[in-house]
């Protein structure tokens, strides 16, 4: 038997999915509650910038994290600015850029210049312990936030949110973490507990779903796997979390829209259920 909460989630998701299939950008619907649902543009890596922007509009969300596929590092400063402006002119709020590699000392300043030129307020990034002191100096100089992205068991620098939080102790308040839910569950960590422990250092969330929480090759649309999305959203809302909840859909790169649409609709349904 479906309990009242799950019924509200189901009905909300169904209604949201129907809306997502028809929504125009002018009539886009933001998620209820305080969570900022958005898209990590890596999900649309096979699309050029213009088409990626159109797809995000069709999904009806207004927050984006820009991957370099859609704003290459090699562009001139003027081109970086105009590329970032394309997202903003389309009505999208640029929450961050990345994931950006910050392991090469000679490239650190270039990456901060890139973010400044493009109007990116925060870099979701992959530094190393060896570069973290210099990264902190640049955070202070440029007033650009960084969010260390944990990459799971294969990451020898920051596999878990805990490893990043330990490295950030005592550092500038503009330095925090991007909590990747899929990579975190693969380490066996309790995602709810580590979201709670991150507290104000939680700057960004990458959301995805896995049918087997220990298997990176089992990704599915959000809501079709084992990720405890309802509990995650409850925890974020209880913390008054102000960062983005960015869909990072890493499968079906040649045709990601159906799965992304299902994912966004499910998340809206969860938020509708919680609000109800």
FENUR-V494232 format. One record per helix or strand. SS is the DSSP state (helix for helix, strand for strand). FROM is the first residue (numbers start at 1). TO is the last residue. If there is no record, write none. Layout:
# FENUR-V494232
SS/FROM/TO ; SS/FROM/TO
This chain:
# FENUR-V494232
helix/4/22 ; helix/25/27 ; strand/36/40 ; helix/41/44 ; helix/49/59 ; strand/63/66 ; helix/77/89 ; strand/93/102 ; helix/105/118 ; strand/122/127 ; helix/132/142 ; strand/145/149 ; helix/161/168 ; strand/175/180 ; helix/181/186 ; helix/191/201 ; strand/202/207 ; strand/209/210 ; helix/216/218 ; strand/219/220 ; helix/229/238 ; strand/244/247 ; helix/257/275
